[in-house]
Amino acid sequence: MSTPLELEPGAQSAEPEAVLVGAGPIEGRSLGQIAWTRFKRDRVALAGGFFVAFLIVCALAAPLIVGLLGHPPNEFHQELINPDTQVPIGAYGGVSSDFLFGVEPVNGRDLFSRVVYGSQISLLIAFLATLLSVVIGTTMGVISAFFGGVVDTLISRLMDIFLAFPLLVFALALAGVIPDAAFGLRGDALRIAVIIFIIGFFNWPYIGRIVRGQTLSLREREFVDAARSLGARTPYVLTRELLPNLVAPILVYATLLIPTNILFEAALSYLGVGVQPPRATWGGMLSDAAQWYQVDPWFILPSGLAIFVTVLAFNLFGDGLRDALDPRSR
């Protein structure tokens, strides 16, 4: 047993209150503030987040940006095309102060304007399809894990069926037979709605499995038992106790699912069953550029780099968000 510390003769001990004099009140930090502090330390993820925000602003303000820096996306500039070779006049696809990314072969449409407008289609389909997947996957995952038994078995087997489904083949078959009008929609609006449904509806099992695993862990926690002991019913436990604790993994997975959906939409447009010309899409631009890469290799760069940088930014942002919200996942 250690002996107590003795003060020297004449020394005076400080009162506990005196230690905090002038220090001010101690403020606690919420989980969101702690996560934001961690996220700011990751410079790469922060750069990815800023680029994602910049891309969203560009998509929303596409008409304004094109009006200031470009030309209408479907306006022809055949005076900039070599009549013999049908490729743009000048180096790098005709890049100039008026045409920042150059022009297309044959018709001379502004590549900068088409890339900016193409971001609208890619982001719209990716965000709405991800939202549909998150809603369905979260609902099915929570119900499956919380109720268990036969319900869990049926939903789990349904997830396995969807995961084994050849999504790309089905999307090609369905998108290729879209009528001119259906459900009060026609043209590009109908195609966009069908593509969103295909991507979102058939991708929900991925997030459903993650939510199911998290819910299996959360339902055994003390706060769930405390809510039940106080008489809380099942809807209250699901919406007020479980869902708030599932926000972090759902948010992280959603940011990682968006770039996958961007690539899927680009693949459909590249194969000719996505949004139809003359509407600008990144995948459609890649499909057109594939026919000219030998004589005009610059044509493939703007749309290809747009897809590459966007997917990379979303992945970096999602990885940083995951580390900030759950440091144990590192």
N, C-alpha and C positions, 0 to 999 in steps of 0.2 A: 504494500500500500504506500503510495507516494505521499510525501509530506506537503502540506499546502505552501504556496509561495508566500513568503513574508516580505513586506515592504521595508525599505531602509528607514531608519529613524528620521522623522521630519517629512517623509514623503506623504503625499495625500492622494487618495484614489479619486478618480473622476466619476462623477455621477453618470449613470447610463444615458440620461437625457442630453448631457453635454456633448456626447459623441456625435449626435445628429444635428446639433445646432448649426444652422446655415446650410445644411445639406439639401433641404427642400424635401417634399414628399416623394416617396418611391412609387413610381408608376409601373403597373404590370403591363405585359405585352400579350396581345391576342395571338392565336395560332397563325392567323393571316400575317401579322406583323413579323413574326418569327420566320415564316416561310419566305416573305419578301426580303428579309435581311439575308437569308441564305442564298436566295436566287440572285441578288445583286452581286454576290461574290463570284458568281460564275459568268465571266465576261463573254464566253462563247455563246452560252444560252441567252444571255441578255441581248447580244447582237442578233441572234436568231429571232427573238421576240420583237425587236425593233423592225427587222425586215418584214416579219409577218404583218405587223401593224401598218408599215409603209405600203405593203402590197394590198391590203384591204382598202386603204385610203385611195390608192390608185384605181382600184376596181370601181369604187363608189363614185369617184370623180373622173371617170374615163372621158366623158364628153368634154369636160373643162380642160383636161390635160391635152387631149388630142386637138382641141381648138387652139391651144396656145403653142404646142410644139409639133403638131403633125397635120395630117390631112384626113378627110373622111376615109374610113377603112375600106370602103368599096368603090372609091373613086379611081378611075384608070388614069395612068400617066404614061401612055405609050410613046410619048416623045423621048422618054428616058430609056427606051428599049432599042437595042440594036436590031434593025429589021432583018438582017441576015441570020444571026445566031439566036435571036429571041431572048437574049440575056441582057441584064442591065448594063448600060454604058458606064464605064469607069471602074475603079478598083473597089473591092469589098462590097459588091452588090449595089453600087451606086450610092454609097454613104456620102452624105453632105450635110450642110447646116440645115437644109430644108427637110431632108429625109435621114433621120438620125440612125436608123438601122438599115437603110437602103430600101430597095423596092423589089417586088416579085418579078420573076421572068414573065414574058409574054404580055401581061396586062399592066404591069408597073404599079400595083397597089402598094401603099405605104406599109412597110413591115412594122414600124414602131406603133402605128395606130392599131394594127391587127393584133399585135402582142398585148397591148393595153386592153383592148376590148375582149380578147380571148381570156384574160384573167377573170372577167365577169362570169363567163360560163363555167370555167374550171372551179372557181371558188364557190359559186352558187350551188353547183351540183355536189361538191365535196362537203360543204357545210350542212346542207339539208339532208343529204344521205347519211352523214354522221349523226345528225340529230335524230333521224328516224331509227338508226341502229341503237343509239344510246337509250332512247325511250323504250323500245321493245326489249332490248337486252337487259336493261336494269329491272324492268317489271318482271320479266320471266325469271331472271336470276334471283331476285329477292324472294319471289313466291316459291320457287323451287327449294331454296335453302331454308326458308323460315318454316314452311309447313312439312317438308320432308316426306317420307313414306312413299305412297303411290304417286303423289303429285311430283315429288322430286324425280322419281324414276321415269315418269312419262316425259317431263320437260327435258331431262338429261338425254333421253333417247332421241327426242326431237332435235336437240342441239347436234347430236351425232349425225343425224340424217342431213341437216342443213350443211354441216361442215364437209360431208362427203359429196355434196351436190356440185356438179360441174358448172360453176357460176358463169365462167366466160362463154362456154358453149350455149348455155341457156340465154344469156344476154344477147349473143349474136343472133340466135334464133328468134327471140321475142322482138328485139329492136329492129330486125330486118323485115318484120311483117306488120309494123305499126301502120294503121290506116291513116287517112288524111285528117279525120276528125273523130273524136271520141271523148266522152265525159265532159262535153262542153268546151274542149280544147282542140286546137288544130295547129298544124305546122310545127315550128320549133318548140312552142310551149308544150305541146303534147309529147314530143320526143324528150324534152328535158324532164317532164314529170315521170315518164316511163323509166328513164335512166336512173332518176333519183330513187324510184320504188325498187328497181332491180338491185341496185347497189346497197341501199339501206336495209331492205327487207331480208336479204340473204346474207348479210354480214353481221346480224345481231348476235349469233351464237358466240362470237369471239369475246365480245364484252360481257355477254351473259355468263360465260364460264368464270370470268374474273370476278364479277359481282357475286356470283353464287359462292365462290371460295371465301370472299371477304365476309359475306353474310353468315356463313357457317361459323366463322370465328366470332363475329360480333354478337350473335344471338346467345352465346354462353357467357357474355360479360355481365358484371354486377349491375350496371345501370339498366339493362333490360330486365333482370330479375327484380330490381327495385321498382321499376315502372309497373310490372305485373302485380307485385305485392300491394301497390297502391290502388289497384283496380283498373289500370289502363287496359283498354281493349286492343285487339289486334291492329285495326287501322291506325290508332294513335302510336303504337309501338313501331309500326312500319314507317310512318311518315315523320314522326317527331324524334325517334330514337335511332333508328337504323339508317335512314336515308341521309341525314346530315353527316354521318360518319363515313358514308360511301362517296361523298362529293369528291374528295381528293383522288382516289383511284379512277373514278369515272372521268374526271377532268383530264388527268394525265393520259389515259388511254385514248380519249377523244382526240387530243392533239397529235397522237401517233397514228390514229386512224385516218385523219384528214389527208395526209400525203398519199396514203394508199389509195384513197378514193380519187384523188387527183390523177394518179397514174392510171387507174382503171378507166376513168372517163377519157383520158388521152388515148388509151389503147382502143376504146370503142370508136372514137373519132378517126383514129389512124386507120382502122379496118373498114371505115366507111359506113358504119351503122350508128354513129352518134349524131350530133347536131349537124344538119346538112348545110352545105354552102348556099349562099355566100356568107353566112354567119361565121365570124372568125372564132376558131378554137385552136388551142395549142396542138392538139392531136391532129386536127385537120391540116394545119400548116406543116406539120412533120410529114404527113402523108403526101402532100403536094411536093415538098422538098425532096422526098426520096426519088422522085423522077428526074431531078435536076442536079443531084449531088456531084456528078462527074463534070458538068460544064459550069455549074454555079454552086460550089460548095458553101458559099457564104449564106445561102438561102436557109440552110438547116440550122444555123447557129442561133438566131434570135429565139425561136420557139423552143429549141432543145435546151438552151441555157436557162430560159424562163422556167421550164419544168424542173430542171436539175436544181437550180438555186432555191426555188420554192419548196420542193420536197426536202432539201437539205436543211433549210431554215426551220421548217415545221418539226423535223426530227430533232434538231439541236434544242429547240425550244421545249419540246416534250421531254427530252432527257433531263434538261435542267429543272423543269417543273417537277418531275418525279423526284429528283434528288432533294429539292427544296421542301417538298411536302412530306417526304419519307426518307430521312437521311440513312436509315438502316438498310435501304435498298442498294446502297453503293457497294 
